[in-house]
Amino acid sequence: MEYIITSLNGNDRRIISRHDNLDEAMRAGKLSYEKLKCTISCISGTVNEDGKIEGKYQLYKTWF
């Protein structure tokens, strides 16, 4: 399973990083939040060829 760290600005969700391990993704999410000071989420889901998240996804944690 792949875990994805995203930033959220309004309805615009952007992928910051992708991880194979949930613990690693959670650390990256926390560091991203501390650095960027915007809404950051750790999710798992399907990413299309354009780098956009498709359909439903599982939310693990949000920092805001």
TILO-420357 format. One record per atom (N, C-alpha, C): atom name; y, x, z; residue number from 1; residue in three letters. Coordinates in nm, 3 decimals, padded with zeros to 5 digits. Layout:
REM TILO-420357
PT atomo       v       u       w num residuo
PT    CA       Y       X       Z NUM     ALA
...
This chain:
REM TILO-420357
PT atomo       v       u       w num residuo
PT     N -00.117  00.084  00.000   1     MET
PT    CA  00.000  00.000  00.000   1     MET
PT     C  00.124  00.089  00.000   1     MET
PT     N  00.226  00.047 -00.071   2     GLU
PT    CA  00.350  00.122 -00.079   2     GLU
PT     C  00.457  00.052  00.006   2     GLU
PT     N  00.532  00.130  00.081   3     TYR
PT    CA  00.641  00.079  00.165   3     TYR
PT     C  00.772  00.125  00.103   3     TYR
PT     N  00.869  00.036  00.102   4     ILE
PT    CA  00.994  00.059  00.030   4     ILE
PT     C  01.111  00.044  00.126   4     ILE
PT     N  01.203  00.139  00.122   5     ILE
PT    CA  01.327  00.130  00.199   5     ILE
PT     C  01.435  00.084  00.103   5     ILE
PT     N  01.505 -00.024  00.141   6     THR
PT    CA  01.609 -00.080  00.054   6     THR
PT     C  01.741 -00.092  00.130   6     THR
PT     N  01.849 -00.093  00.053   7     SER
PT    CA  01.980 -00.126  00.110   7     SER
PT     C  02.019 -00.261  00.053   7     SER
PT     N  02.095 -00.337  00.129   8     LEU
PT    CA  02.134 -00.471  00.087   8     LEU
PT     C  02.285 -00.484  00.096   8     LEU
PT     N  02.346 -00.524 -00.016   9     ASN
PT    CA  02.489 -00.548 -00.022   9     ASN
PT     C  02.507 -00.683 -00.091   9     ASN
PT     N  02.531 -00.789 -00.013  10     GLY
PT    CA  02.534 -00.925 -00.068  10     GLY
PT     C  02.395 -00.963 -00.116  10     GLY
PT     N  02.381 -00.998 -00.243  11     ASN
PT    CA  02.250 -01.029 -00.302  11     ASN
PT     C  02.192 -00.911 -00.378  11     ASN
PT     N  02.259 -00.797 -00.374  12     ASP
PT    CA  02.215 -00.679 -00.447  12     ASP
PT     C  02.129 -00.592 -00.358  12     ASP
PT     N  01.999 -00.591 -00.384  13     ARG
PT    CA  01.905 -00.508 -00.307  13     ARG
PT     C  01.868 -00.387 -00.392  13     ARG
PT     N  01.890 -00.267 -00.338  14     ARG
PT    CA  01.861 -00.143 -00.409  14     ARG
PT     C  01.756 -00.063 -00.335  14     ARG
PT     N  01.666 -00.002 -00.410  15     ILE
PT    CA  01.561  00.082 -00.352  15     ILE
PT     C  01.620  00.219 -00.320  15     ILE
PT     N  01.604  00.262 -00.195  16     ILE
PT    CA  01.649  00.394 -00.152  16     ILE
PT     C  01.534  00.494 -00.161  16     ILE
PT     N  01.416  00.454 -00.110  17     SER
PT    CA  01.301  00.545 -00.113  17     SER
PT     C  01.171  00.465 -00.107  17     SER
PT     N  01.062  00.532 -00.146  18     ARG
PT    CA  00.929  00.471 -00.146  18     ARG
PT     C  00.834  00.563 -00.070  18     ARG
PT     N  00.742  00.502  00.008  19     HIS
PT    CA  00.654  00.579  00.097  19     HIS
PT     C  00.513  00.521  00.095  19     HIS
PT     N  00.414  00.607  00.119  20     ASP
PT    CA  00.274  00.565  00.128  20     ASP
PT     C  00.233  00.531  00.270  20     ASP
PT     N  00.315  00.567  00.368  21     ASN
PT    CA  00.281  00.554  00.509  21     ASN
PT     C  00.390  00.473  00.580  21     ASN
PT     N  00.353  00.372  00.658  22     LEU
PT    CA  00.449  00.287  00.726  22     LEU
PT     C  00.533  00.365  00.828  22     LEU
PT     N  00.472  00.455  00.904  23     ASP
PT    CA  00.548  00.533  01.003  23     ASP
PT     C  00.655  00.618  00.935  23     ASP
PT     N  00.619  00.680  00.826  24     GLU
PT    CA  00.713  00.761  00.750  24     GLU
PT     C  00.828  00.674  00.697  24     GLU
PT     N  00.794  00.556  00.647  25     ALA
PT    CA  00.895  00.463  00.594  25     ALA
PT     C  00.990  00.416  00.705  25     ALA
PT     N  00.937  00.389  00.822  26     MET
PT    CA  01.021  00.345  00.934  26     MET
PT     C  01.119  00.455  00.976  26     MET
PT     N  01.072  00.579  00.979  27     ARG
PT    CA  01.162  00.691  01.011  27     ARG
PT     C  01.271  00.704  00.905  27     ARG
PT     N  01.233  00.692  00.779  28     ALA
PT    CA  01.330  00.702  00.669  28     ALA
PT     C  01.431  00.588  00.675  28     ALA
PT     N  01.385  00.468  00.710  29     GLY
PT    CA  01.476  00.354  00.723  29     GLY
PT     C  01.579  00.375  00.832  29     GLY
PT     N  01.534  00.423  00.946  30     LYS
PT    CA  01.625  00.448  01.058  30     LYS
PT     C  01.728  00.555  01.021  30     LYS
PT     N  01.682  00.663  00.957  31     LEU
PT    CA  01.774  00.768  00.915  31     LEU
PT     C  01.874  00.718  00.811  31     LEU
PT     N  01.827  00.635  00.719  32     SER
PT    CA  01.916  00.579  00.617  32     SER
PT     C  02.022  00.491  00.680  32     SER
PT     N  01.982  00.411  00.778  33     TYR
PT    CA  02.079  00.325  00.846  33     TYR
PT     C  02.185  00.409  00.918  33     TYR
PT     N  02.141  00.513  00.988  34     GLU
PT    CA  02.235  00.598  01.060  34     GLU
PT     C  02.332  00.667  00.964  34     GLU
PT     N  02.286  00.701  00.846  35     LYS
PT    CA  02.370  00.770  00.748  35     LYS
PT     C  02.461  00.673  00.672  35     LYS
PT     N  02.406  00.559  00.626  36     LEU
PT    CA  02.480  00.470  00.536  36     LEU
PT     C  02.557  00.359  00.607  36     LEU
PT     N  02.513  00.322  00.729  37     LYS
PT    CA  02.578  00.215  00.806  37     LYS
PT     C  02.591  00.084  00.728  37     LYS
PT     N  02.485  00.048  00.656  38     CYS
PT    CA  02.477 -00.082  00.589  38     CYS
PT     C  02.341 -00.142  00.622  38     CYS
PT     N  02.314 -00.263  00.577  39     THR
PT    CA  02.186 -00.328  00.606  39     THR
PT     C  02.075 -00.255  00.531  39     THR
PT     N  01.975 -00.210  00.606  40     ILE
PT    CA  01.859 -00.137  00.552  40     ILE
PT     C  01.734 -00.213  00.591  40     ILE
PT     N  01.638 -00.226  00.498  41     SER
PT    CA  01.512 -00.294  00.527  41     SER
PT     C  01.394 -00.209  00.485  41     SER
PT     N  01.285 -00.226  00.559  42     CYS
PT    CA  01.156 -00.167  00.522  42     CYS
PT     C  01.067 -00.282  00.478  42     CYS
PT     N  01.021 -00.278  00.353  43     ILE
PT    CA  00.940 -00.386  00.298  43     ILE
PT     C  00.820 -00.328  00.224  43     ILE
PT     N  00.727 -00.416  00.186  44     SER
PT    CA  00.623 -00.380  00.090  44     SER
PT     C  00.623 -00.490 -00.014  44     SER
PT     N  00.600 -00.453 -00.137  45     GLY
PT    CA  00.601 -00.551 -00.245  45     GLY
PT     C  00.577 -00.483 -00.378  45     GLY
PT     N  00.602 -00.556 -00.486  46     THR
PT    CA  00.581 -00.506 -00.620  46     THR
PT     C  00.714 -00.465 -00.682  46     THR
PT     N  00.717 -00.344 -00.738  47     VAL
PT    CA  00.836 -00.294 -00.805  47     VAL
PT     C  00.805 -00.288 -00.955  47     VAL
PT     N  00.894 -00.347 -01.038  48     ASN
PT    CA  00.870 -00.348 -01.182  48     ASN
PT     C  00.913 -00.216 -01.245  48     ASN
PT     N  00.899 -00.205 -01.378  49     GLU
PT    CA  00.931 -00.082 -01.450  49     GLU
PT     C  01.079 -00.047 -01.442  49     GLU
PT     N  01.166 -00.147 -01.420  50     ASP
PT    CA  01.310 -00.124 -01.409  50     ASP
PT     C  01.352 -00.084 -01.268  50     ASP
PT     N  01.256 -00.074 -01.176  51     GLY
PT    CA  01.288 -00.036 -01.038  51     GLY
PT     C  01.338 -00.152 -00.954  51     GLY
PT     N  01.314 -00.274 -00.996  52     LYS
PT    CA  01.355 -00.393 -00.921  52     LYS
PT     C  01.234 -00.455 -00.852  52     LYS
PT     N  01.257 -00.515 -00.736  53     ILE
PT    CA  01.150 -00.580 -00.661  53     ILE
PT     C  01.120 -00.715 -00.725  53     ILE
PT     N  00.993 -00.741 -00.751  54     GLU
PT    CA  00.950 -00.864 -00.816  54     GLU
PT     C  00.887 -00.959 -00.715  54     GLU
PT     N  00.923 -01.085 -00.723  55     GLY
PT    CA  00.858 -01.189 -00.645  55     GLY
PT     C  00.870 -01.170 -00.495  55     GLY
PT     N  00.768 -01.215 -00.425  56     LYS
PT    CA  00.767 -01.211 -00.279  56     LYS
PT     C  00.741 -01.069 -00.228  56     LYS
PT     N  00.788 -01.044 -00.108  57     TYR
PT    CA  00.765 -00.915 -00.044  57     TYR
PT     C  00.746 -00.938  00.105  57     TYR
PT     N  00.685 -00.842  00.173  58     GLN
PT    CA  00.663 -00.845  00.317  58     GLN
PT     C  00.771 -00.763  00.386  58     GLN
PT     N  00.845 -00.824  00.477  59     LEU
PT    CA  00.949 -00.754  00.552  59     LEU
PT     C  00.888 -00.698  00.681  59     LEU
PT     N  00.912 -00.568  00.707  60     TYR
PT    CA  00.863 -00.505  00.828  60     TYR
PT     C  00.973 -00.485  00.931  60     TYR
PT     N  01.091 -00.443  00.887  61     LYS
PT    CA  01.201 -00.419  00.981  61     LYS
PT     C  01.332 -00.417  00.904  61     LYS
PT     N  01.438 -00.465  00.972  62     THR
PT    CA  01.572 -00.457  00.915  62     THR
PT     C  01.664 -00.395  01.020  62     THR
PT     N  01.746 -00.303  00.975  63     TRP
PT    CA  01.849 -00.242  01.060  63     TRP
PT     C  01.983 -00.294  01.011  63     TRP
PT     N  02.064 -00.346  01.103  64     PHE
PT    CA  02.199 -00.393  01.065  64     PHE
PT     C  02.295 -00.381  01.180  64     PHE
